[in-house]
């Protein structure tokens, strides 16, 4: 279904440009940015692109973190003004950020991690610790502009309250752009001051720099579990366990699609991970957007790859009891979008999921359920162009979800805000 568009793309950009103050939106003397107009609405939600100004990379409650023009920015009014900023020469290569409960800001370029504890007055580089406690440093790439995406996630929820303490956990979606890189799950229990590795995947021969000897491959040499990248990591409070899923396809070195379940012992600072499922790409387990609501597991599948002509891809949005994950007979198919969908969020009973643009007949496809999967509608926000919605983040204090729009599948483009209707 294509909704009636209230503002076409050109009028939207003209309106946004007219809101800009003379001197440019990145001028260091300018703190207020014109709010973006709503660019359209459907029966179920309003939507708008982010205004001209910093690229809004993350949000939490009333705060937003942005970057651009050689700076990083912090807003305390949902991006209407940017009262705090700092020079940061590598701003355009930021791939991850997280606003923590105590006010700390953790952000990363392709291969370096930084922390600010004072609203960007200062920031310092954080060196990750491996599972032995030693420094874990990025490899030296053959090409300086291809260091790999060490910290970039595909999902948008990375923090949870566990026993009164905020725990940050995320995995890197990598080996698509930027050069080969090892695949890890990271965590922090002290508001980003210390970041450690919770799990390291093995050495995938397909994603290594050209000419590298196997003894120098990236990845954990002791782990036979291989993948291309991580799609999602999430915490289930009912089980007190983390779940992670990965991609991509069997390239002759074993399956790359896995579901893992991890338990964290805070007293011992130790992780116990178990592989629950390992499959090839034409499977509902090639997925992402993991969510837990009421003890039930929800996820969106982006199954693809070779299949018999008479067979359909095993796709859709599913629900099951976590204990039944490995048994497809016990899964409930909530919605069959027919297209690859690996990004999803659930909040206040609303489910939002996005189409993978290269695999969809929609240009910018959004699926929504206002009632936790009972009813569904799909919309094509076609005036935004061919875009894949990823990194769905919880609503800010004004009620807007934040979504990355990516060119094709993963190259950064714009930021979209979606507000469900009552």
N, C-alpha and C positions, 0 to 999 in steps of 0.2 A: 504493500500500500504506500503510495506517495502522498504525504500531507501537503496541504496548501501552504505555500511559503509566504510569510508575511513581509519579509524583506529579502530581496534578491541579493546575490553576492556583491554586486557592484555597489548597490545602495548602502549595504552594510559597511563596506570598506570606506566609502565616502563619508558616512556618518562618523565612523571611528576616527578618520583622519581629521574631520572638522573639530573633534573634541580635543585634539592635541594642542598644547600650548606652544606658542611661538618659541623657537629655540630648540625644539626637539624633546621627545619624551625621555631621553636618556641624559639630558642636561643635569649635572650634579646639583644644580641649584633648585631643581624642580622636584617636589615631593608628591604632588597630587597628579593623578592621571584621570582622564575622563572615563567614567564607567562605560563599559560596552553596552550597546542597546541589545535587547532581545532580538535575535536574528530570525526566530521562527518559533512555531509551536505546533504540536500535534494534539490529538485527543488526550494523550496521556502525560505530556511534559512540555515545558518550555526549554529552549536551548539557545545558546549564544556562544560565539567565539570570544576568546580572551581579548581584551583591548590591546592596542598598540602599546609597547613598553617591554618590560622584562618578560622573558619566557617563564611562565608560572609553572615551575617544575613540581611543586608539592604544596599541599595545604593541610591545615589541621585547625579545627574550630574556627577562630577568627584570624588565624595567621596564614601567611603564604610566603614561600621562598621562591625567588626568581633569579634569573641571570641574563646577561647580555651586555654588549658594548664594553667588554673587559671588566665587568663588575658583577658582584653578587648582591642581592637585595633581600630585605625582610620587610614584610607588611604586617601590620596588626589590625587591619580593617578589611580583610579579604581582598587585597590587591587594589583597593581604591587609592591608597597612598603608599609610598615606599619610604618610610621615615629612616630606615637604616640601610647602609650600603657599605661596600668595601671594594677596593681595587682587587681584581683577580684576573690575571692576564689570560688564563686558560679557560675562561668562562664558557666559550662556545663548545668546549669538549666535556662539559658536565653531563654525566649519564645517570646520576642518582642523587637523591636528597631525601632527608627524613627530618621532620620537626618532632622533637621529643617532648615528653610531658613536662619535664623540668625547664624547658626553654632552650636546651641545647639544639644545635643544628649540625647534623652530620651530612656531608655531601662529598661527592666523588667525581673526579674526571675519569677518563678511561682506565687509568692504572694507579691513581693515587686517591687516598681518602683523607678528608679534612674534617675538623671539628671546631665549631665556635661555641663558646659558653657565655658570651657577653653581647649577644645581638649584633654580631659581625664587627664589633670594634676590633677584635683580633680573631685569628684562626690559626690552627696548627695542624701539621700533617700527622695522621695516625698510621702507624705501621702495624699491620695485622699480625697476630700471633698464630702459629700453627698449633696442631694438637699436642705438641711436646712443649709448647711455651716459647719456642724460638721465633725470631723475626721471620715473617713470610713476605718476601719482597717480589715484585713483578720481574719477569724475565727481561732480558735485553733483546728487543726485537731486531730482526735483520733490517727492517725499515722503521725509522724513527716515528713516522706518522701512522704506523700500524702496530700499536702496543697491545691491542686486544681490549675487550670490554670486561674488565675484572669485576665490576660492581653493578652493572646495569641490570635492573629487574624488569620483567614483563608485567608483573602484577603490581598492585598499588597499596596493599595493606601489609605492614611489616612490623607492627608493635602490638603487644598484648599485655594485659595485667595478669601476672601470675603470683599468687601469694603476696599481694600488695606491692610487687615490684614490676616495673615495666621491663619487658624483654623484647629486644629487637632481633628479628631473624629474617634473612632474605637470601635468595640465590641469584646467580648471574645468568641472564639470557644473553648468549654470546655466540661467537663463531658464525656470525652472519655478515656483519660489517666490522672493520677495524683491525682485522688480523686474528690469528689463532690465539687462544687463551685457555688456561685450565678452568675447569668447572667446579665451583665450590658453593657450599652453604655457609653463610657467615652469621655470627650472633654477637650481641653485646648485652650485658646485664647491668652496666653502670653508666647508662645514658651516653654511650658512644665513646667514653674515655678509653675503653679497651675493646677492641674488636678481635674476635677469634674465629677460627675455622671449626664449624660443627661437623662438616662432612666434605670429603674430597673425592671426586669421581676419578676413575682410572685414566690411563693414557690412550686416547683415541687416535689411532694412526692416521685417520682421515683429516684431522684438524691439527696439523703441525706445520711448522715453517719448512719451506722447500729445502731438501737436502739435509735435514736434521737426522742424525743417527738415533735409532730407537732408544739408546741409553740416555739420551738427552731430551726425550719427548716430554711435553708438558702434561701434568697430571700426576696422580698418586700411583707409583709403580706397584704398590701392594694391593691395589683394588681392581678386581676383574670387571667391575660394573662400569660400563662406558655409556656416555651420552654425548649429545651435541651441546645441550644447554638446559637450563632449568626453566620451567613454565610457571610454577607456583609453589610457594611454601606457606602453610597456614597452620594455626593452632586450634585444636579441638578441646575446649575447656572441660567437656564431659569426660573425656578419656585422659586429659592432661597429657596429650601427645601431639606432636607435629606431623603433618603429612606434606609430602613433596611429590611433584610429578615432573617428568622430563620429556624431551624429544631427542631424536627425530625419526630416523628410519634406519633399518639394517643396511649398512654399506659393505657388508662382508666381514665385519669384525664383531658381529653380535648385535642384539637388539639395543636400541637407544631409548626406547620408551619404557619408563619405569615409574612405579609408585613406591615410595618409601614411607615408612612410619618411624618416627624418632622420639625417644623419651629422654628428657634432660634431668639429670640428677644435680640439683643446684648445690647441694652440700659438697659433693665431690667434684663439681664442675666437669662432669663427664656426660657424653652422649652415647646412646645405644640405638643404632639404626638397623632396621630390617627391611629388606626388599619384599614387597607384597605381590607385585605383578611386574612381569617383563614381557613385552609384546612388540610386534612390528607396527608399522604406521597405520594400516587400515583397521583401526580399533578405537572404540570409545575411550580406551585408556591413553590414547594420544590426546592429551587434554590439557586443561588449565582452568583458571577461575575457580579454584576450590573454595568452597564456603561451608561453614557449619552453622546450622540453625536448629535449635531445639534438639541437639544431639544427632541430627540427621546430616548426612554428607551430600552436598550438591556440587556438580561440576559440569563444565561445558566441553564438548569433544570437537577436535578439529581433525578427525581421521582423514587421511588421504593416502596416496600411494597406489601401487598396483592392486587390481582386484579383477575377478572374473566379470565379463560384460554384463551378465544377468544379475550381478550382486550390487547392492547399494553400499555406499560407505556407511560405516557404523558410527553415525553422528547424532548429535542432539544435546539436550540439556537433561541430565539425569539426577536421580536422587536414590539413596539407599541408606540402610544402617551401615555405619563404618565397618562392622564385622562382616558384612556381606559384600564388600568391595570386589573381592576376587571371584564372585559368583554372579555372572551377568543375568542369570535367571531371576535373581532377587532384586534387580534394578528396576526402577520406575522411570520410563521415558516421559518427562514432563512436556517437552517441546522438541519437535523436529524441524529445525530451521532449514535443512537441506544444504546449508553452507557451512564451511569450517568456522568454528567459534571457539576460541580458547581464552577469552577474557570475559570476566563476569564479576559482579559484586551484588551482594544482598544486604539491604539495610531497611529497617522498619517495614519489612514485608515486601519491599519492592526489589525485583530482580532486574538488573540491566546487563545486557550482553552485547558484544560487538562482532560484526562480520569481519572475516579476513578478506580485504578488498580484492586481491588478485584471484580469489576463488569464488567470488560472489557476483551475481548479476546486479546487485545494488552498488552504488558508488560509495556511500557511507551508510552502512546498514546497522541499525540499532534494533534489538529485540527487547521488549519490556513486558514484565508481568507485575501488576499492581497488587497481587494477592498471593504471593509466594508460590507461583507456578500453576494456579488453577486456570487462569485465562492469560492469553498472550496476544501481542500485536507486534508486527515488524514495520519499521519505517525506513525509508531511504531519504537521508538528508542530502539529496543529490547536488544541491548548490554548493556544497563544501568540496566537491570533487571526489576523485577516488582516494579514499582514506580508510585506514584500519584503526578502529578505536582500541587502545590498549591502556594499561596502567590506570584502571578505574580506582578512584580514591573516594573515601567516605565523604558525606556531605559536610560542607563548612557550616558556620553558624547562621548563614543566610539560607541554608537549605539546598545548595548546589553541589552536585557531584562534579569532580574534576576528571577529565579524560584526555589522554594524549591522542592526537590524530597523527598517524604516521603515513608517509608517502609509500605507496605500494604496501609493504608490510612493516618495515622497521625504521626507515629513515625519518628523522624528526621533521614535523611540519608545523601544526598549530595545536592549540589547547582549546578544548570544547568544554563548556559547562552545561549540565543538564539538571533541571529542577522538576521533579514529579509534581503533577497536579494533585490537589487534595481529593 
